[in-house]
Amino acid sequence: MDLDDKTRTELEAGAFRKLVAHLRERTDVQNLDLMNLAGFCRNCLARWYREAAEAKGVGLSDAAAREVVYGMPYEEWKAKSQT
């Protein structure tokens, strides 16, 4: 498939948003489960997001990146969803 960079980026961004939305809904799936089965977890996804921001010269803390992925501060998510 031959896509221009803009279209490819838009498709990747759409897939990322769907993945994040899915992980926010599936709070029953713990990060440890994800790590054991998929080799990555929500924290990995947040780290990759932060690294991508840094590569573009955008300063982003780990906490801010996690909030993008979790939809709330990480500590709040842990209190609500981590077993």
C-alpha positions in Angstrom: 0.0 0.0 0.0 1.4 3.4 -1.0 0.3 6.1 1.4 1.6 9.6 1.7 3.1 10.5 5.1 0.2 12.7 6.2 -2.3 9.9 5.6 -0.1 7.2 7.2 0.3 9.5 10.3 -3.5 10.1 10.5 -4.2 6.3 10.2 -1.6 5.6 12.9 -3.0 8.3 15.2 -6.5 6.9 14.7 -5.3 3.4 15.6 -3.5 4.8 18.7 -6.6 6.6 19.9 -8.7 3.4 19.5 -6.1 1.3 21.4 -6.0 3.9 24.2 -9.8 4.0 24.4 -9.9 0.2 24.5 -7.4 0.0 27.3 -9.3 2.7 29.3 -12.4 0.6 29.0 -10.7 -2.7 29.9 -9.6 -1.8 33.4 -10.1 -5.5 34.2 -7.0 -6.2 32.2 -4.1 -5.5 34.5 -0.7 -4.2 33.3 0.9 -7.4 34.4 -1.5 -9.4 32.2 -0.6 -7.2 29.3 3.2 -7.6 29.9 2.9 -11.3 30.2 0.8 -11.8 27.1 1.8 -8.9 24.8 5.2 -7.8 26.1 4.0 -4.2 26.7 1.6 -2.4 29.1 -0.1 0.9 29.5 3.1 2.3 31.1 5.1 1.2 28.1 2.6 2.9 25.8 2.9 6.1 27.9 6.7 6.0 27.7 6.6 5.5 24.0 4.3 8.5 23.7 6.7 10.6 25.8 9.6 9.5 23.8 7.8 10.5 20.6 7.0 13.9 22.1 10.7 14.4 23.0 11.8 13.4 19.5 9.6 16.3 18.3 11.1 18.7 20.9 7.9 18.6 23.0 8.7 18.3 26.7 6.3 15.9 28.4 6.6 14.3 31.9 6.0 10.7 32.6 3.0 11.7 34.6 1.5 13.7 31.8 2.1 10.9 29.3 0.5 8.4 31.6 -2.5 10.7 32.0 -2.9 10.6 28.2 -3.0 6.8 28.2 -5.0 6.3 31.4 -7.4 9.1 31.0 -6.7 10.3 34.5 -3.7 10.6 36.8 -1.9 7.3 37.2 -2.3 7.2 41.0 -6.1 7.7 40.6 -6.3 4.8 38.1 -4.3 2.6 40.4 -6.6 3.3 43.3 -9.7 2.6 41.1 -8.6 -0.2 38.9 -5.4 -2.0 40.0 -6.0 -5.3 41.8 
